[in-house]
């Protein structure tokens, strides 16, 4: 039961992060209804929990050389994959990222929110 609650909380935090990114970051646009937003957040959460550790393992030496700043790039790739998956599988046409800078800013915002979530879970 604890795992299910953790996943639900992660989806809600990522949904709030996507909404915050679309509100505060110019060039990151998300005009989805609540159902599409939760689906996008669930996909992003799945990418974050499943694919991100694999990419971090593969890019381990790069992450060490950049002193951890390469994690921003890894998170940006996760967000780009979310945009690609949403458009490719017709989940939502309402998510668009208008360049590298909004992508990096949104990934930084979502990274901070996920860090705070994981920090709160440890207590």
ROSE-4610 file (N, C-alpha, C; in Angstrom, 1 decimal, always signed):
// ROSE-4610
residu = [X/X/X/X/X/X/X/X/X/X/X/X/X/X/X/X/X/X/X/X/X/X/X/X/X/X/X/X/X/X/X/X/X/X/X/X/X/X/X/X/X/X/X/X/X/X/X/X/X/X/X/X/X/X/X/X/X/X/X/X/X/X/X/X/X/X/X/X/X/X/X/X/X/X/X/X/X/X/X/X/X/X/X/X/X/X/X/X/X/X/X/X/X/X/X/X/X/X/X/X/X/X/X/X/X/X/X/X/X/X/X/X/X/X/X/X/X/X/X/X/X/X/X/X/X/X/X/X/X/X/X/X/X/X/X/X/X/X/X/X/X/X/X/X/X/X/X/X/X/X/X/X/X/X/X/X/X/X/X/X/X/X/X/X/X/X/X/X/X/X/X/X/X/X/X/X/X/X/X/X/X/X/X/X/X/X/X/X/X/X/X/X/X/X/X/X/X/X/X/X/X/X/X/X/X/X/X/X/X/X/X/X/X/X/X/X/X/X/X/X/X/X/X/X/X/X/X/X/X/X/X/X/X/X/X/X/X/X/X/X/X/X/X/X/X/X/X/X/X/X/X/X/X/X/X/X/X/X/X/X/X/X/X/X/X/X/X/X/X/X/X/X/X/X/X/X/X/X/X/X/X/X/X/X/X/X/X/X/X/X/X/X/X/X/X/X/X/X/X/X/X/X/X/X/X/X/X/X/X/X/X/X/X/X/X/X/X/X/X/X/X/X/X/X/X/X/X/X/X/X/X/X/X/X/X/X/X/X/X/X/X/X/X/X/X/X/X/X/X/X/X/X/X/X/X/X/X/X/X/X/X/X/X/X/X/X/X/X/X]
num = [1/1/1/2/2/2/3/3/3/4/4/4/5/5/5/6/6/6/7/7/7/8/8/8/9/9/9/10/10/10/11/11/11/12/12/12/13/13/13/14/14/14/15/15/15/16/16/16/17/17/17/18/18/18/19/19/19/20/20/20/21/21/21/22/22/22/23/23/23/24/24/24/25/25/25/26/26/26/27/27/27/28/28/28/29/29/29/30/30/30/31/31/31/32/32/32/33/33/33/34/34/34/35/35/35/36/36/36/37/37/37/38/38/38/39/39/39/40/40/40/41/41/41/42/42/42/43/43/43/44/44/44/45/45/45/46/46/46/47/47/47/48/48/48/49/49/49/50/50/50/51/51/51/52/52/52/53/53/53/54/54/54/55/55/55/56/56/56/57/57/57/58/58/58/59/59/59/60/60/60/61/61/61/62/62/62/63/63/63/64/64/64/65/65/65/66/66/66/67/67/67/68/68/68/69/69/69/70/70/70/71/71/71/72/72/72/73/73/73/74/74/74/75/75/75/76/76/76/77/77/77/78/78/78/79/79/79/80/80/80/81/81/81/82/82/82/83/83/83/84/84/84/85/85/85/86/86/86/87/87/87/88/88/88/89/89/89/90/90/90/91/91/91/92/92/92/93/93/93/94/94/94/95/95/95/96/96/96/97/97/97/98/98/98/99/99/99/100/100/100/101/101/101/102/102/102/103/103/103/104/104/104/105/105/105/106/106/106/107/107/107/108/108/108/109/109/109/110/110/110/111/111/111/112/112/112/113/113/113/114/114/114/115/115/115/116/116/116/117/117/117/118/118/118/119/119/119/120/120/120/121/121/121/122/122/122/123/123/123]
x = [+0.8/+0.0/+0.9/+2.0/+2.9/+3.4/+3.7/+4.2/+3.2/+2.0/+0.9/+0.7/+0.8/+0.6/+1.8/+3.0/+4.2/+4.1/+3.6/+3.4/+2.3/+1.2/+0.2/+0.7/+1.4/+2.0/+3.0/+3.8/+4.8/+4.0/+2.9/+2.2/+1.6/+1.1/+0.5/+1.5/+2.7/+3.8/+4.3/+4.4/+4.8/+3.8/+2.5/+1.4/+1.5/+1.7/+1.9/+3.1/+4.2/+5.4/+5.2/+4.4/+4.2/+3.3/+2.3/+1.5/+2.3/+3.2/+4.1/+5.0/+5.5/+6.4/+5.7/+4.5/+3.7/+3.3/+3.2/+2.8/+4.0/+5.1/+6.2/+7.3/+7.4/+8.5/+8.0/+8.5/+8.1/+8.7/+7.9/+8.3/+7.9/+7.4/+6.9/+5.4/+4.7/+3.2/+2.5/+1.6/+0.7/-0.7/-1.6/-3.0/-3.8/-3.7/-4.4/-5.5/-6.5/-7.5/-6.9/-7.6/-7.1/-6.8/-7.6/-7.3/-6.0/-5.8/-4.6/-3.4/-3.5/-2.4/-2.0/-3.0/-2.6/-2.0/-2.4/-1.8/-0.4/-0.2/+1.2/+2.1/+1.5/+2.3/+2.6/+1.7/+1.9/+3.0/+3.0/+4.0/+5.4/+5.4/+6.7/+7.2/+6.3/+6.7/+7.3/+6.7/+7.2/+8.6/+8.7/+10.0/+11.1/+10.6/+11.5/+12.0/+11.1/+11.4/+12.0/+11.7/+12.2/+13.4/+13.3/+14.3/+15.4/+15.2/+16.2/+17.4/+17.1/+18.3/+19.1/+18.5/+19.3/+20.1/+19.6/+20.4/+21.5/+21.2/+22.3/+23.4/+23.0/+24.1/+24.9/+24.3/+25.1/+26.0/+25.4/+26.2/+26.9/+27.2/+27.9/+29.2/+30.1/+31.4/+31.2/+30.2/+29.9/+29.4/+28.5/+28.0/+29.0/+30.0/+31.1/+32.0/+32.3/+33.1/+32.4/+31.1/+30.4/+30.0/+30.5/+30.2/+28.7/+27.9/+26.5/+25.6/+26.2/+25.4/+24.9/+25.4/+24.9/+23.5/+23.1/+21.8/+20.7/+21.0/+20.0/+19.8/+20.8/+20.7/+19.9/+20.1/+19.4/+17.9/+17.6/+16.2/+15.6/+16.3/+15.8/+15.5/+16.3/+16.0/+14.7/+14.5/+13.2/+12.0/+12.1/+11.1/+10.9/+12.0/+11.8/+11.2/+11.5/+10.8/+9.3/+9.0/+7.6/+6.9/+7.5/+6.9/+6.8/+7.8/+7.8/+6.7/+6.6/+5.6/+4.2/+4.0/+2.7/+2.2/+3.1/+2.7/+2.7/+3.6/+3.7/+2.4/+2.0/+0.9/-0.4/-0.5/-1.7/-2.3/-1.5/-2.0/-2.4/-1.5/-1.9/-1.1/-1.9/-1.2/-1.0/-1.3/-1.3/+0.0/+1.0/+2.3/+3.3/+3.9/+5.0/+6.1/+7.3/+8.5/+9.2/+9.3/+9.8/+11.3/+12.1/+13.5/+14.3/+15.6/+16.5/+16.4/+16.3/+16.3/+15.1/+13.8/+12.7/+12.7/+13.3/+13.4/+14.3/+15.4/+16.4/+15.8/+15.1/+14.4/+13.3/+12.5/+11.4/+12.0/+13.1/+13.6/+14.3/+14.9/+15.4/+14.3/+13.2/+12.1/+11.5/+11.3/+10.8/+11.8/+13.1/+14.1/+14.1/+14.0/+13.9/+12.7/+11.5/+10.3/+10.4/+11.0/+11.2/+12.3/+13.3/+14.2/+13.6/+12.7/+12.0/+11.0/+10.4/+9.5/+10.3/+11.5/+12.3/+12.9/+13.2/+13.7/+12.6/+11.4/+10.3/+9.9/+10.1/+9.8/+10.8/+12.0/+13.0/+12.7/+12.0/+11.7/+10.6]
y = [-1.2/+0.0/+1.3/+1.2/+2.3/+2.7/+1.7/+1.9/+2.7/+2.2/+2.9/+4.3/+4.6/+6.0/+6.8/+6.2/+6.9/+7.3/+6.4/+6.6/+7.7/+7.6/+8.6/+10.0/+10.1/+11.4/+11.9/+11.0/+11.4/+11.9/+11.3/+11.7/+13.1/+13.3/+14.6/+15.7/+15.4/+16.4/+16.7/+15.7/+16.0/+16.7/+16.5/+17.3/+18.7/+19.0/+20.3/+21.0/+20.2/+20.7/+21.1/+20.3/+20.6/+21.8/+22.0/+23.2/+24.4/+24.3/+25.4/+25.8/+24.8/+25.1/+25.8/+25.4/+26.0/+27.5/+27.7/+29.0/+30.0/+29.5/+30.4/+30.4/+29.5/+29.4/+29.7/+30.8/+31.2/+30.2/+29.7/+28.8/+27.3/+27.1/+25.8/+25.9/+25.3/+25.5/+24.2/+24.2/+23.1/+23.5/+23.2/+23.6/+22.4/+21.6/+20.3/+20.3/+19.5/+19.3/+18.5/+18.3/+17.6/+16.1/+15.5/+14.1/+13.9/+14.8/+14.8/+15.1/+16.1/+16.5/+15.3/+14.6/+13.4/+12.3/+12.1/+11.1/+11.5/+12.7/+13.2/+13.1/+13.4/+13.3/+11.8/+10.9/+9.5/+9.0/+9.4/+9.0/+9.6/+10.8/+11.4/+10.7/+10.4/+9.6/+8.3/+7.6/+6.3/+6.4/+7.4/+7.7/+8.0/+8.8/+9.2/+8.1/+7.1/+6.0/+4.8/+4.7/+3.5/+3.8/+4.8/+5.0/+5.9/+6.8/+7.7/+7.0/+5.9/+5.2/+4.5/+4.0/+3.3/+4.3/+5.5/+6.5/+7.0/+7.2/+7.6/+6.6/+5.3/+4.2/+4.3/+4.5/+4.5/+5.8/+6.9/+8.1/+8.5/+7.4/+7.6/+8.4/+8.0/+8.8/+10.3/+10.5/+11.9/+12.7/+12.0/+12.7/+13.0/+12.1/+12.4/+13.5/+13.5/+14.6/+16.0/+16.0/+17.3/+17.6/+16.8/+17.0/+17.1/+16.2/+16.1/+17.1/+18.1/+19.0/+18.3/+17.2/+16.5/+15.9/+15.9/+15.4/+16.3/+17.6/+18.5/+18.1/+17.6/+17.2/+15.9/+15.0/+13.7/+14.0/+14.9/+15.3/+16.0/+16.8/+17.4/+16.3/+15.3/+14.2/+13.5/+13.3/+12.7/+13.6/+14.9/+15.8/+15.8/+15.8/+15.7/+14.4/+13.3/+12.1/+12.1/+12.8/+13.0/+13.8/+14.8/+15.6/+14.7/+13.9/+13.1/+12.0/+11.3/+10.3/+10.9/+12.0/+12.6/+12.9/+13.4/+13.7/+12.4/+11.5/+10.3/+9.4/+9.2/+8.3/+9.1/+10.3/+11.1/+11.2/+11.3/+11.4/+12.8/+13.8/+15.2/+16.0/+16.8/+17.7/+19.0/+19.2/+20.5/+20.7/+19.9/+20.1/+20.4/+21.6/+22.0/+22.7/+22.3/+23.0/+23.7/+25.0/+25.9/+26.2/+25.1/+25.3/+24.7/+24.8/+24.2/+24.9/+26.2/+26.9/+26.6/+26.7/+26.3/+24.9/+24.0/+22.6/+22.4/+23.1/+23.0/+23.6/+24.8/+25.4/+24.5/+23.9/+23.1/+21.8/+21.3/+20.1/+20.4/+21.6/+22.0/+22.2/+22.8/+22.9/+21.6/+20.7/+19.4/+18.6/+18.8/+18.1/+18.5/+19.8/+20.4/+19.8/+19.8/+19.3/+17.8/+17.0/+15.6/+15.4/+16.2/+16.2/+16.4/+17.5/+17.8/+16.6/+16.0/+14.9/+13.7/+13.4/+12.3/+12.6/+13.9/+14.3/+14.2/+14.5/+14.5/+13.0/+12.1/+10.7/+10.0/+10.5/+9.9/+10.1/+11.2/+11.4/+10.6]
z = [+0.0/+0.0/+0.0/+0.7/+0.7/-0.6/-1.5/-2.8/-3.7/-3.6/-4.4/-3.9/-2.6/-2.2/-2.7/-2.7/-3.1/-4.6/-5.4/-6.8/-7.1/-6.3/-6.5/-6.1/-5.0/-4.6/-5.7/-6.2/-7.3/-8.5/-8.9/-10.1/-9.8/-8.6/-8.3/-8.3/-7.7/-7.6/-9.0/-9.9/-11.3/-12.0/-11.8/-12.4/-12.0/-10.7/-10.2/-10.8/-11.0/-11.6/-13.1/-13.8/-15.2/-15.3/-14.4/-14.4/-14.0/-13.1/-12.7/-13.8/-14.5/-15.6/-16.8/-17.0/-18.1/-17.7/-16.4/-15.9/-15.9/-15.4/-15.1/-16.1/-17.0/-17.9/-19.3/-19.9/-21.2/-22.2/-23.2/-24.1/-23.8/-22.6/-22.2/-22.1/-23.0/-23.1/-22.8/-21.9/-21.6/-21.4/-22.3/-22.2/-22.2/-21.2/-21.2/-20.1/-20.2/-19.2/-18.1/-17.0/-15.9/-16.2/-17.0/-17.4/-18.2/-19.2/-19.9/-19.1/-18.2/-17.3/-16.4/-15.9/-15.0/-15.8/-17.1/-17.9/-18.2/-18.6/-18.8/-17.6/-16.4/-15.2/-14.9/-15.2/-14.9/-15.9/-17.1/-18.1/-17.6/-17.2/-16.8/-15.5/-14.6/-13.4/-13.8/-14.7/-15.1/-15.8/-16.6/-17.2/-16.1/-15.1/-14.1/-13.2/-12.9/-12.0/-12.8/-14.0/-14.8/-15.6/-16.5/-17.5/-17.0/-16.1/-15.6/-14.9/-14.0/-13.4/-14.5/-15.5/-16.6/-17.3/-17.6/-18.3/-17.4/-16.1/-15.2/-15.1/-15.2/-15.1/-16.4/-17.5/-18.8/-18.8/-18.4/-18.4/-17.2/-16.3/-15.1/-15.2/-16.1/-16.1/-16.5/-17.4/-17.8/-16.6/-15.8/-14.6/-13.6/-13.5/-12.5/-13.0/-14.3/-14.9/-14.8/-14.9/-14.8/-13.3/-12.4/-11.0/-10.7/-11.4/-11.2/-12.0/-12.6/-13.4/-14.7/-15.1/-16.2/-15.9/-14.6/-14.3/-14.9/-15.0/-15.7/-17.1/-17.8/-19.2/-19.2/-18.2/-18.2/-17.9/-17.0/-16.8/-18.0/-18.7/-19.9/-21.0/-21.0/-22.0/-21.6/-20.3/-19.8/-20.2/-20.1/-20.4/-22.0/-22.7/-24.2/-24.6/-23.9/-24.2/-23.9/-22.9/-22.6/-23.7/-24.2/-25.3/-26.5/-26.8/-28.0/-27.9/-26.7/-26.5/-26.6/-26.0/-26.0/-27.4/-28.3/-29.7/-30.5/-30.3/-31.2/-31.0/-29.7/-29.4/-29.2/-29.6/-29.6/-28.2/-27.2/-25.8/-25.6/-26.0/-25.8/-26.8/-27.6/-28.5/-27.9/-26.6/-26.0/-25.2/-25.3/-24.7/-25.8/-25.6/-26.5/-25.8/-26.2/-25.6/-26.7/-26.5/-27.6/-27.5/-27.4/-27.5/-26.3/-26.4/-25.4/-24.0/-24.0/-22.7/-21.9/-22.5/-21.7/-21.3/-22.1/-21.8/-20.5/-20.5/-19.4/-18.1/-18.3/-17.1/-16.5/-17.4/-16.9/-16.3/-16.8/-16.2/-14.9/-14.8/-13.5/-12.4/-12.8/-11.9/-11.5/-12.4/-12.1/-11.2/-11.5/-10.7/-9.2/-9.0/-7.7/-7.0/-7.6/-7.0/-6.7/-7.6/-7.3/-6.2/-6.1/-5.0/-3.7/-3.6/-2.4/-2.0/-3.0/-2.8/-2.1/-2.7/-2.2/-0.8/-0.6/+0.7/+1.8/+1.4/+2.4/+2.7/+1.7/+1.9/+2.9/+2.9/+3.8/+5.3/+5.6/+7.0/+7.6]
